[in-house]
């Protein structure tokens, strides 16, 4: 849940407000600007709907399936472990002897792929991601089996 800082002076600068927005979006689902304004005010930030709208644009936050989603570079930066990304992964399956497919929530495949690329696992030759699908190439069926086991463990699927 959100950690309101009701007894502390909130940072009223745009960068402080944007950091709060990123943290709030990381911690849970937010479905609209009015909700985000309310959460920021609860923490002591002086905000209006227009300032939040501007911040969301500057942060490149998208709206997917009725909720705000962090851009891929922010998700990969904010989430330092695969446990946090696990909520986006829906399915992991082989597609031939050296191609693995990961299905994700809409709009999150690139973020998951970036995290996999940054992990630099020896089984992974490369990744390609779309909106809700990731293709991962491996050199053989044996490395694919290792990769699928690792992915299922990391993403709890």
N, C-alpha and C positions, 0 to 999 in steps of 0.2 A: 504494500500500500504506500501511499504518499506520506512523506515525512514533513509535516508542516513545521515551519520555523517560526511559530507564532510569537515566541519571546525574544527573538533575535531581530536586529535590524536587517532587512533584506537589502541586497545589492540592487539599487534602482537603475544602474547603467544598462544600456542595451545588451552589453556582453554578459552581465550578470543575469539579466532576464533570460537571455538566450540559453545560457548554461542551465538555468532552472527548467526551461522548456525541454531541453534535451533530456535532463534527468527525469522529469515527469513522464515524458513519452517512453523512456526506457523502462520505467517502473510499472507502467500499466497502460491499458487502452484509454484513449481519449477520443471522444466521438465528435466534438465540435468546438468551435472557438469560444463559445460562451462557457463551456465546461472548463476549458483551459484558462480562461480569464479568471474564473472562480477559484481554481486551484492556485493560480499565481497570487491572487489577492489574499488567499488564505495564508500564504507564506510571507505576506507583507510586501509584495511587489506592487508598485503603482503601475497599473496597466489599463489599457483600453482595448476594445476589440480591434481597432485599427492598428494599434502598436503590435498586438499579437499577430494580426494578419501579415504585417510587414516582416516581423521576426520569422514567421513560418516560411515566407517567400525567401528571405535571405538564407535561412538554414536549409532550403530546398526540401522541406518536409512535404510529403505527398499525402493525399487522402485515398485510401484503398479500402474497399468494402466497408465504408462508413466510419473508418477510424484513421487517425494520423499515423503515418509510418515514416521513420527516420530514413534519410538517404543512405545508400549502401556504404559510403565511406564513413558516415557517422555510426552506423550500426556496427561495422567491423571495429571501429575505434572504441565505441562505448562498451561493447561486449568483449570482455577479455577471455571468456571461456565458452566452450561449446554448450554448456548447460543453459545459458541464457538464449542461445540461438535455437535450442531444441524445440521450443514452442512453435517455430516456423516450419519444421521438417515434418512432412506428412507420410512419406513413403520412400523406401530405398529398395531398388531392385536391379538385378543384372539385365542387360539388353544385349546379349551376345557374350562371347568369351573375353572381351576386353573393354566393354562399355557399360558403365553403371549410370543409372538414372535416379535422381533424387527429385521428388515432387515436394514443393513447398507451398506455403500460403501465397496468395497472389501478391506480387510486388516485393517478395523477399528473397528470391532465388539468387540474385546478384550478391546480396549481403552474405548469404551462406557460402557461396562460391569464393568470395574474397577471403573469408575466414579459412576455408580449406586451402586455398592457395598460400596464404600466409603461414599456415602450419607446416608447409614444405614437407609433407609426408613422402617417403620414398616410393610408395605404391602409385602415386599420382603422376601421370605424364602431363596432364593438362585438364582444364575445365572450360566449359562453355555454358553460360547461363542465359536464360530468357527471363520471362516474368515470373513463372512459377515452376520452372523445370531447369535442372542442371544435368549436363552430360559430363561424366568424368572418364577420361581414357586411362587405361592401364596397359602394361606391355604383355600381360598374359592372363590366362584364367586363374592361375595360382595367386598372382598379385591382386587380381580382382577379388578373390575370395577373402584375402587378408584385408583389403580395403573395405569391403562390405561389412566384415566383422567389426572393424575399427569405427566405421561410420555409425553402425547400429548401437555400438557401445557409447560413443561420444554424444549422439543425438537422442539416445534412449528410445529408439524406434524398434 
